[in-house]
């Protein structure tokens, strides 16, 4: 399977299998690890400054989970759920290649 198709399939399956979480339900959600298989496939880093720019040339300085359209954390919180990873908590300062700039 080509990398871009594989990437798309991971995102599509993740979004389809994740319901939007209420504020109360995500407090106990597990924290996403960089070693998670989906996280590795999408280049997730808990600190966006550690993104491999040669592997992910679309990454631009300043892109972090808190300004990604998919991030569901509260403003000011250290982390928040991300539907790409089944609602696991991603770091507010993290990044992955599924990043979509907030409108
Ligand atoms: Fe989720 Fe967006 Fe952060 Fe990727 S960049 S982990 S899609 S919130």
Boltz pocket constraint, residues with backbone or C-beta under 6 A from the ligand:
constraints:
  - pocket:
      binder: B
      contacts: [[A, 44], [A, 64], [A, 65], [A, 66], [A, 68], [A, 69], [A, 70], [A, 71], [A, 72], [A, 81], [A, 82], [A, 83], [A, 84], [A, 90], [A, 91], [A, 94], [A, 95], [A, 96], [A, 97], [A, 98], [A, 99], [A, 100]]
      max_distance: 6.0
